Amino acid sequence: MPYLFTAAVLLAGSVTTACAGELVLGDPRTMTFKPVEFTPPEPDRVVLDNGMVVYLLEDHELPLVTVSATMKTGSWLDPADKIGLASLTGALMRTGGGGGLSAEQVDEELEHFAGNVGISIGHESGSASLDVLKKDLKRGLQIFAGLLRAPAFDPERVEIAKLQALEGIRRRQDSPGSIVGREFMKLLYGPDHPTARETSIASITRITRDDLAAFHRNTIHPNGIILGVTGDFEKAEMLAALREVFGDWAKGTLPDLKIADVPDSEMAKPAIRFVNKETSQTHLRVGHLTIKENDPDYVALAIANDILGGSSFRSRLFNDVRTKRGLAYSVGSRLNSGIHDQGVWLMRAETKLVSTQEVVSRFVANIERMRTEPVTDQELAEAKEAYVNSFIFSFSSPSAIVSRLVDLEYDGLPKDFLQQIREKVLKLTREDVLAAAKKHLHPDRLKIVAVGSGESLPKVLSTFGEVKEIELSPEG
């Protein structure tokens, strides 16, 4: 029986048990359910002689195989004058040919047997994937390995990719939502921080094919790659196939994944900025930097955020700002926390210009309430139940199970980290949530960014402190 279906049966069984005898009169709002208990299958972990880590989990339901790779590289390594180098390198590893094949030959072969390969490099890691029918696995692996090990960076494809990147830069001031998100990150981290800096026409123009080849050569090594393999295969045969295409790839010196924290003195400073752009609504971001995912208070803060604004229809912000006062159609909060970089906690809304001041005021009032009043028993129970019952979707398929383990190993976390989080959620109390909110939600540190009509926004926002304008540079 497929794994997801098994989990679904468990959940459905709980519903059936809870509803027995009340099929007509039972009120779904008053139903309670026991946490879903399940034991996900355990993938095999093998380390090749060159340091490449491989997770394998067989799934013979369909004649398909998926191979994913997480690579220790990222845009945090971009030189200051060539922002965008990592991203372009990842894109050209896929589109620029490799392994002795031209770009056109790679595309034609993959199209011939309906194989799919994707490669990209993000902020903290690179990723690659191969999806292929079992019968075409050998050739698919050869192409996949060739692109990872020896990308050709075809000069014509390099120029095309640069032109596409430049066009994206020229058009990125068109979207108010994109502008507010980028400027908020720059205000939080500083414009030159690896997490917030952005490409420019000058930085992309400077990048050469030699730069791409050097970035690949210096950062992509087998001992910095974790493979996840799922699908219709036999373990011994798969390991033999992987050793055939990757086994003679020599180890290299890995970059140190270390991203500097923003100094406490800068984190503590409140700031209010606006961008003058004619829009029908004010686009708002309000928040500050926060803890990482391995902080002892992470679980309590995550539940606090869920109650405040992360749970959409049942959150306080939704019910206060939208339902009760009708000030915004879209409103909520978000906690983005990882391991290698400081977390971000923010509140967001799109509202009318005349409502901007009141929305920010409601944001502040709701923060203060979280810091001074314990959440209700019902709020805590609903937040905990939502988390625990959604936990199963982290293990909904073999590929999801393997992906989680790959991510945890890449981040240096124990393989039962998610189970530990779940257990902490179950034990959480109202007092824990209140203590986390007092410690980690700081109304005196808020960074506020608003995109909207520049003539009125400064006056509207001045209630909360000194307002300064962000003047966007023309993009080409």
Secondary structure by P-SEA (a helix, b strand, c coil): ccaaaaaaaaaaaaaaaaaccccccccccccccccbbbbcbbbbbbbcccbbbbbbbbbccccbbbbbbbcccccccccccccaaaaaaaaaacccccccccaaaaaaaaaaabbbbbbbccccbbbbbbbbcccaaaaaaaaaaaaaccccccaaaaaaaaaaaaaaaacccccaaaaaaaaaaaaaccccccccccccaaaaaaccaaaaaaaaaaccccccbbbbbbccccaaaaaaaaaaccccccccccccccccccccccccbbbbbbbbccccbbbbbbbbbbbcccccaaaaaaaaaaaacccccccccccccccccccccccbbbbbbbccbbbbbbbbbbbcccaaaaaaaaaaaaaaaaacccccaaaaaaaaaaaaaacccccccaaaaaaaaaaaaaaccccaaaaaaaaaaaaccaaaaaaaaaccccccbbbbbbbccccccccccccccbbbbbcccccc
